């Protein structure tokens, strides 16, 4: 399994490759960056949900 730290490192390396070697390598950066963004969004959404006082949607009266 690829850890979040591994993915962050790969993202930085991919960005450096694009900068040094050109746009030919952009698709690699795009793929790694998209996965990094998906994971970050998931963490943020989970954290937001867990910080709420109730896991119920607004207006739900259970």
N, C-alpha and C positions, 0 to 999 in steps of 0.2 A: 504494500500500500504506500502511496505517495503521501507524505505528511504535508501539513500546511507550510512548514519551514522549507521543506524540499521544493515545494511549488513556488514559494516566494524567491528562493535562490534561482530556480530555473527561469522565472520571469525576468529577474535582473540580468541573468546571463543572456537570455534571448534578446533583451533590449540592447545590450552591448553588442551582440552579434549584428543586429540590424544597423546600429550606428556605425560600426566599423566595416561591415561587409556589404551593406546596401539592402534595398527593399526586396531583393530576391528572397530574403529570409523573413520577411514580414509575416507570412502565414504561420510560421512557427510561433512567433511572438503572439500573434492574434489568438492562437489556440490556447497557449499557456495563460495568457492574460484573461481570456474568457472563463477558464476554469477557476482561476484565482478570484475573479469577480463573483462568480456563482457561489463559491464557498464563503466569501466575505458577506455577501447578501444573506445567505442562509444563517450564518452566525448572528448577524444583526437582527434578523427577523425572530429567531429563537430567543435572543436576549431580550428583545422588546416584549415578546409574549410573556416571558418569565418574570419581567419586572412589573407587569400589570398586577393589580391587586386581585383580579379574578381572571380565570382563563375563559370566561364566558363573553360572548359578544355584547356590545352595548345594548341595553334595553332588555336583556334576557334576565328573567326574574326567578331562577331556580335557587 
